[in-house]
Amino acid sequence: MIPALLQRRFFLESTMLRRYRFELILILLIICALVASRFFLY
């Protein structure tokens, strides 16, 4: 039997990981946009 506290902690970690992955994808998209704009400018 899994304790409720452990289950809640696991759920919080999974949601934080999902949010962190979303932020990583956003940062990668911003970097790609900056590189593309610099490549088109020069």
KEKENU-778449 format. One record per residue (C-alpha): residue number from 1; residue in three letters; x, z, y. Coordinates in steps of 0.001 Angstrom, whole numbers. Each point is the difference from the previous one (the first is absolute). Layout:
N
<pt><num>NUM</num><residu>ALA</residu><east>X</east><up>Z</up><north>Y</north></pt>
...
% end
This chain:
42
<pt><num>1</num><residu>MET</residu><east>0</east><up>0</up><north>0</north></pt>
<pt><num>2</num><residu>ILE</residu><east>1464</east><up>-1122</up><north>3318</north></pt>
<pt><num>3</num><residu>PRO</residu><east>-213</east><up>2503</up><north>2881</north></pt>
<pt><num>4</num><residu>ALA</residu><east>-2023</east><up>-1119</up><north>3032</north></pt>
<pt><num>5</num><residu>LEU</residu><east>2911</east><up>729</up><north>2354</north></pt>
<pt><num>6</num><residu>LEU</residu><east>2360</east><up>-2245</up><north>-1965</north></pt>
<pt><num>7</num><residu>GLN</residu><east>-2616</east><up>-2744</up><north>-166</north></pt>
<pt><num>8</num><residu>ARG</residu><east>-590</east><up>213</up><north>3758</north></pt>
<pt><num>9</num><residu>ARG</residu><east>3760</east><up>-88</up><north>642</north></pt>
<pt><num>10</num><residu>PHE</residu><east>379</east><up>-3074</up><north>-2209</north></pt>
<pt><num>11</num><residu>PHE</residu><east>-2873</east><up>-1711</up><north>1848</north></pt>
<pt><num>12</num><residu>LEU</residu><east>1600</east><up>821</up><north>3370</north></pt>
<pt><num>13</num><residu>GLU</residu><east>3351</east><up>-1376</up><north>-1182</north></pt>
<pt><num>14</num><residu>SER</residu><east>-1618</east><up>-3238</up><north>-1194</north></pt>
<pt><num>15</num><residu>THR</residu><east>-1814</east><up>-481</up><north>3326</north></pt>
<pt><num>16</num><residu>MET</residu><east>3217</east><up>737</up><north>1922</north></pt>
<pt><num>17</num><residu>LEU</residu><east>1876</east><up>-2517</up><north>-2156</north></pt>
<pt><num>18</num><residu>ARG</residu><east>-2667</east><up>-2618</up><north>682</north></pt>
<pt><num>19</num><residu>ARG</residu><east>173</east><up>669</up><north>3759</north></pt>
<pt><num>20</num><residu>TYR</residu><east>3825</east><up>-114</up><north>-114</north></pt>
<pt><num>21</num><residu>ARG</residu><east>-114</east><up>-3341</up><north>-1847</north></pt>
<pt><num>22</num><residu>PHE</residu><east>-2405</east><up>-1377</up><north>2646</north></pt>
<pt><num>23</num><residu>GLU</residu><east>2380</east><up>1122</up><north>2778</north></pt>
<pt><num>24</num><residu>LEU</residu><east>2940</east><up>-1622</up><north>-1820</north></pt>
<pt><num>25</num><residu>ILE</residu><east>-1903</east><up>-3309</up><north>-229</north></pt>
<pt><num>26</num><residu>LEU</residu><east>-822</east><up>232</up><north>3738</north></pt>
<pt><num>27</num><residu>ILE</residu><east>3665</east><up>653</up><north>873</north></pt>
<pt><num>28</num><residu>LEU</residu><east>1107</east><up>-2938</up><north>-2172</north></pt>
<pt><num>29</num><residu>LEU</residu><east>-2535</east><up>-2286</up><north>1713</north></pt>
<pt><num>30</num><residu>ILE</residu><east>1243</east><up>1093</up><north>3459</north></pt>
<pt><num>31</num><residu>ILE</residu><east>3632</east><up>-639</up><north>-1022</north></pt>
<pt><num>32</num><residu>CYS</residu><east>-929</east><up>-3444</up><north>-1359</north></pt>
<pt><num>33</num><residu>ALA</residu><east>-1834</east><up>-820</up><north>3250</north></pt>
<pt><num>34</num><residu>LEU</residu><east>3016</east><up>1076</up><north>2082</north></pt>
<pt><num>35</num><residu>VAL</residu><east>2403</east><up>-2050</up><north>-2133</north></pt>
<pt><num>36</num><residu>ALA</residu><east>-2317</east><up>-3036</up><north>136</north></pt>
<pt><num>37</num><residu>SER</residu><east>-406</east><up>234</up><north>3793</north></pt>
<pt><num>38</num><residu>ARG</residu><east>3777</east><up>370</up><north>458</north></pt>
<pt><num>39</num><residu>PHE</residu><east>584</east><up>-2941</up><north>-2361</north></pt>
<pt><num>40</num><residu>PHE</residu><east>-2476</east><up>-2178</up><north>1943</north></pt>
<pt><num>41</num><residu>LEU</residu><east>1436</east><up>1067</up><north>3384</north></pt>
<pt><num>42</num><residu>TYR</residu><east>3596</east><up>-942</up><north>-843</north></pt>
% end
